[in-house]
Amino acid sequence: MHYVYILCSELLNRYYIGESEDVVRRLKEHNDGFFKDSFTSSVNDWKVFLTIDCSDRIQARKVEKHIKNMKSRKYIQNLKEYPELISKLKKRYN
């Protein structure tokens, strides 16, 4: 199983979107500065905002790309508020 995860940082007032098979480990890596010189390494207050379970890595990468291409804070917030949007996304990229 793979996941699309959306992290939020209160310090930056920003979201970060990624994919992984282990969200807990990935969150720790982001907060520990494991990814040197990356966007997430500038702060260590990342929290999981939303996770989307996907059938495999291919689906997760497509869903991740779709969300990133939307370039919309409101869209990310709507994904959490309206779970049917996630169902449609998963169906679209099944």
ZISULFEN-V478122 format. One record per residue. N is the residue number from 1. RES is the residue in three letters. PHI is phi in whole degrees, 0 to 359 (* if undefined). OMEGA is omega in degrees with one decimal (* if undefined). Layout:
n: {N:N}
res: {RES:RES}
phi: {PHI:PHI}
omega: {OMEGA:OMEGA}
//
This chain:
n: {1:2:3:4:5:6:7:8:9:10:11:12:13:14:15:16:17:18:19:20:21:22:23:24:25:26:27:28:29:30:31:32:33:34:35:36:37:38:39:40:41:42:43:44:45:46:47:48:49:50:51:52:53:54:55:56:57:58:59:60:61:62:63:64:65:66:67:68:69:70:71:72:73:74:75:76:77:78:79:80:81:82:83:84:85:86:87:88:89:90:91:92:93:94}
res: {MET:HIS:TYR:VAL:TYR:ILE:LEU:CYS:SER:GLU:LEU:LEU:ASN:ARG:TYR:TYR:ILE:GLY:GLU:SER:GLU:ASP:VAL:VAL:ARG:ARG:LEU:LYS:GLU:HIS:ASN:ASP:GLY:PHE:PHE:LYS:ASP:SER:PHE:THR:SER:SER:VAL:ASN:ASP:TRP:LYS:VAL:PHE:LEU:THR:ILE:ASP:CYS:SER:ASP:ARG:ILE:GLN:ALA:ARG:LYS:VAL:GLU:LYS:HIS:ILE:LYS:ASN:MET:LYS:SER:ARG:LYS:TYR:ILE:GLN:ASN:LEU:LYS:GLU:TYR:PRO:GLU:LEU:ILE:SER:LYS:LEU:LYS:LYS:ARG:TYR:ASN}
phi: {*:239:228:265:236:239:258:230:236:290:298:270:55:223:249:227:244:209:223:194:267:221:293:297:296:295:300:300:299:297:287:272:74:301:268:302:60:263:305:283:283:284:220:230:250:296:229:287:269:199:236:235:280:236:290:199:294:299:296:300:295:291:295:302:298:301:297:297:293:292:46:223:299:296:299:299:295:293:300:285:283:236:302:296:295:293:300:295:298:297:294:299:252:285}
omega: {176.8:-177.6:163.9:179.7:175.4:178.5:174.0:176.8:177.0:-180.0:179.9:-173.5:-177.0:174.4:173.4:-177.9:178.6:176.5:-178.7:172.4:-180.0:-174.8:-179.2:178.3:-178.4:177.1:178.8:178.9:178.8:-178.0:179.2:-179.8:-179.4:-179.0:-176.7:177.5:177.1:179.0:-174.8:-175.9:-176.6:177.1:179.2:179.2:-178.5:175.6:177.8:177.5:-175.8:170.0:178.2:179.0:-178.7:-175.7:-179.6:-176.6:-179.8:178.3:-179.6:-179.5:178.8:178.4:177.9:-179.1:179.3:-178.6:179.2:-179.4:178.4:178.5:-174.8:174.3:-179.1:178.7:178.9:178.6:178.4:177.3:179.3:-175.7:-176.7:-176.7:178.8:175.4:178.0:178.0:179.2:178.9:-178.7:178.9:-179.1:-176.0:179.5:*}
//
